[in-house]
Amino acid sequence: MKKHLFGKLGIAILVSVGVGFVAVNLLKSKPPEVAGDLPRAEKIDQNKSEVVSKFSGLEMGEAYLVKAGCLACHETNVMRVGPSYASIAEFYSDADPETLENLAQKILDGGAGQWGVVPMISNPQLDVETARDMVRWILQQEEQE
Amino acid sequence: MSIVNRMFGLFKIVVTSHVLLFCALVGTSVSANELTGRVTNARSGEGVFGVSVTLNRGQNALAGADIITVFTGGDGYYSFPLPTNKSSYVGNVLQIEKLGYQQVSPKNGPMTISDNEGDVVVDFKVKPEENIANNAPASAWLSKIPETDAKSFVRLQCTGCHQFPTPRVKTYSGLIEKSIAHLGATDDKEASLDVRKESWSAIVKYMRARMYDIFPDGTNIDLTKLTWHQVQDNNLTLFNSDDGELMSDFLATQMPTDFDTLTGYKYNAPLGVSAKTVIREYTLPDVSFVREVAMTTGSPYIWGADLQKNRLLRLDPKTGEKKWFNVPSDMPTGPHTIVGDYTGNLWIAMMEGDVLAKYTPKGDKWKLWTVREGYEGVAAIGAEAMVHDLSFDKNYKLARDKKGYIWLTLIGKNKMAGLNPDTGEIKSYPAQQIEGRTPISVSLYGTLLSNDKKCAWYAQLVGVVGCFNTETLENESIIEFPEGAGPRRLAIDESDFLWIPLFGAGQLVKYDTKARKLVATYDLPDRSAAPYAVTWDPKRNIIWCANSNADAIYGFDPVTESFQIIPLPRRMGYLRRIEVDETNGNLVTTYANIPTGSGPSKVITVELGD
């Protein structure tokens, strides 16, 4: 195995927008988009009601992540197949809105990049608003002692 | 209704008696109009046989199935059994399909049906098309890979839960190639192979975790409660680390990377449909997960086990009405395998809590038995016994041995358990042990009782079929297949021949249980079809293969030793078992990709019209 292939490749070019920037609020201001064959609102409502009924103990963003199968590769502190949520949050702590929007799109499209050559699986079953909820939650995670 | 009548209908000469008959049947005074038409070859003008014509009436269909498919006869004509009022189909969508053909007229694929006077006639023109990438079944993508044990093994494991390759798998393959290109390693064979291996290996690990998606709402077998180490533990997962290596190697070296073009794939057997064949699909709610359906004597309903929502479905195939019946348990149960009997009950093996249940529709009565066996107290697959299958007979009805025991396969523990529902007594015995395999990775699967009730024949996915002797309580007549062959849900006919579907190898095996010897092994028309279960059809003397990966049902005639194909009007049409409706001979089944929502969720009936 050629170890050097799997290090951080630093593909994403990040533009810092200064200290004190709160990614979460900016993400929320993005305009809604139509996804799939259902009206967006209806699709989100369906997703929400199912997630609420199945994962009542979890926050919405986290519940989405579990439902979509993300836990199979990611958890908050430990590296599984992919990076931990805390390390993602740390990496993107200074990222600008466009980069963060790209992260939501990355969840939908999958692909390799910042964390090695193994691509993340695509998630065409999600809508972009759900992906944004996921990004919001991920970016709030911190490394626990 | 004869073909001639259909053709007459086309020319708007309505046979009066025909109309009266239908009016009487549907109890309406609205004049009868047919929905009919012809599919022709755009070049020669000749009729094209075996084109499926699918009418999607939407989920608000007035009555019956919301999606109905018929086929063109030898002359290219089709006709729907819908001579009620036009409002039941005008405005809905009509779509045609035939493997190897492309629609050229009307130009835009699906047609919205518009009204006109008299019969509604919708004609189509098609032309042969070499590239079938857009309407090929998943299995077709594997057709050019040489047949090896490794290929069988990958089919066995991957298709065990979902079609393979799914659209998402194809996307992933593209993402790997993109990553290789981004790395600038496209021309570096060794580096490219490393990336592919590492990536597919990640997917194998991912799938060990995604398996948990099969468990029901409120499950205690819960990924969120497990450490990563537990998820990947050889003792608790269906495929161990050696299996994982074999799979990622195969995927990295053998899987196609171009999914835009596919040529040369054929059904390899004649179509078993005619202008009288009708396939009805009943769409179920997205949140339900009815993996399996069954019928029970004396009931006109199709009964389904909803694994996700811990309930049973009762579907009336005539009206399309759906009713749901919750399992009366404080704990999630995950109804999974469902079998009827001769007195109108349903017997259901549960994925969770090691439960077997009996449901009696008359009076809405439940009885639950718990078969706890060496529970390890971990929220992991493989910690529970998991009652997987229960013994049935040649008619796919529940079977009890001479002492009254139902035989159950405990997939988590590789054990056969006997349950006497009269006394509640439960006993269990090890099935054949496989060296180097943990119980869960042996995957003790289907079982049935021989006609003399002495043998509970069972299948272990690792590659073994054996008889558990219900009198001596010992394993005998062990039949070994190559690892990856994957014997799954068996059937037995009235002449005591055992029919073994090899899910991984894509073969059908005939075994003589009296002489205890293998009679023949037949390659399926498509060896990547993944035959999940076989059903013996006593009226037709046909073995039906419920395929998971070919979007088709295979019928095998033991006399002529030949196959016929019933194409399904659906991509991702993952089948698990077929029941033959004893009242009308219809085939009854359901789509069952894991997890919930990853494929179509529908009950299907096939009226062969033979």
Interface residues (C-beta under 8 A of the other chain):
Chain A: M1 K2 L5 F6 L9 I11 Q46 E50 S53 K54 V66 G69 L71 A72 C73 E75 V78 R80 V81 G82 G110 G111 A112 V117 V118 P119 M120 I121 S122 P124 Q125
Chain B: P167 R168 T171 Y172 L175 I176 K178 S179 I180 H182 L183 A185 E190 A191 D194 V195 E198 S199 A202 I203 K205 Y206 M207 R208 A209 R210 D213 D217 G218 L223 T224 W228 V231 D286 V287 P595 G597 S598
